[in-house]
Every structure is written in structure tokens, then in C-alpha cells.
Amino acid sequence: MSPFARLQLMLLLGNVAFIGAWAVALSRPAGWQWMGVLLLAFFVALRVGGVWLRARKFPDDTGRSRKAAQLSTAIAVLAVALWVYTALRGPG
């Protein structure tokens, strides 16, 4: 498997972890707080870590990959904040 494909798989798994965190927050099974926080940690580690790793491994002259990593980080912070707001307020 090529390094680029591994990075793309890492980003995909980060997105799946985020979707799982939302499913846990909305269904609220026993121990949902810990599961949700753990899935969010995986999301941040894989998604944000993955875009920054890609920006460092595959740099370009225009800085486009670095700007994409910064934007992805900002969006991830907003997504986590929205999840925390939803977890505190409740699903309904």
C-alpha cells in the first residue's frame, strides 16, 4: 500500500470515529460519555494528525497542503465543540 493511500485511510478512519461519537452521543448507551470522548480523541488524532502528516510528507511550493491542514484543524475544533454542546444539552 502506498504511503498516500495509508494517509487517506487514516483520514477516513478519523471520520468514521467522529460519526461513531455522534451515534454514541445521540443514542446514549451506558458509559456513553467515555466512549464518546474516546472516539473524539481518535477523531482528532487520526483526522487532524493525518492532515498535518500529509502536509509535512507531501509539501508543495504554494503552501496549499499546509493551508488545508490549518482549515481542517479549525473545522475539527468546531466539530468537537458542537459535539460537546450536544452532549451537554442532550439530543432532544
VOGU-3710 file (C-alpha; in Angstrom, 3 decimals, decimal comma):
1> mspfarlqlm> 0,000/0,000/0,000  1,386/3,387/-0,907  2,077/5,978/1,815  -0,538/8,307/0,330  -3,182/5,553/0,466  -2,306/4,868/4,118  -2,762/8,544/4,939  -6,115/8,604/3,162  -7,180/5,511/5,133  -6,129/7,262/8,346
11> lllgnvafig> -8,293/10,274/7,447  -11,227/8,005/6,645  -10,924/6,171/9,966  -10,874/9,536/11,734  -14,133/10,492/10,051  -15,677/7,131/10,990  -14,650/7,706/14,620  -16,379/11,098/14,558  -19,572/9,592/13,157  -19,377/6,935/15,870
21> awavalsrpa> -19,009/9,639/18,530  -22,205/11,268/17,265  -24,030/7,943/17,260  -22,966/7,352/20,854  -23,965/10,873/21,916  -27,409/10,575/20,357  -28,219/7,018/21,473  -26,660/7,435/24,951  -25,920/3,818/25,943  -24,372/3,033/29,323
31> gwqwmgvlll> -20,938/4,630/29,555  -21,576/6,855/26,544  -19,503/9,747/27,916  -16,287/7,731/27,968  -16,968/6,097/24,627  -17,755/9,447/23,043  -14,652/11,132/24,415  -12,502/8,202/23,314  -13,958/8,318/19,793  -13,418/12,089/19,677
41> affvalrvgg> -9,806/11,597/20,716  -9,374/9,082/17,882  -11,010/11,556/15,511  -8,640/14,352/16,454  -5,582/12,114/16,445  -6,352/10,472/13,125  -8,010/13,279/11,191  -6,013/16,294/12,363  -2,829/14,294/12,776  -3,330/12,815/9,327
51> vwlrarkfpd> -3,721/16,120/7,508  -0,666/17,567/9,241  1,337/14,439/8,478  0,283/14,695/4,829  1,234/18,377/4,764  4,695/17,541/6,119  5,315/14,475/3,957  3,949/15,925/0,716  4,759/19,663/0,835  4,088/21,898/-2,131
61> dtgrsrkaaq> 5,548/25,227/-3,190  2,298/27,158/-2,851  1,650/26,018/0,734  -1,729/24,616/-0,239  -1,369/21,449/1,854  -0,444/23,498/4,929  -3,446/25,775/4,442  -5,668/22,716/4,022  -4,290/21,299/7,275  -4,991/24,569/9,086
71> lstaiavlav> -8,546/24,665/7,729  -9,130/21,023/8,632  -7,871/21,692/12,162  -10,242/24,636/12,569  -13,179/22,597/11,292  -12,269/19,717/13,632  -12,205/22,088/16,607  -15,661/23,373/15,673  -16,951/19,819/15,208  -15,688/18,752/18,630
81> alwvytalrg> -17,203/21,876/20,203  -20,559/21,077/18,591  -20,353/17,502/19,882  -19,610/18,720/23,417  -22,507/21,191/23,227  -24,829/18,408/22,086  -23,572/16,062/24,805  -24,195/18,686/27,490  -27,589/19,790/26,226  -28,968/16,385/25,280
91> pg> -30,156/15,017/21,969  -33,657/16,382/22,075
//
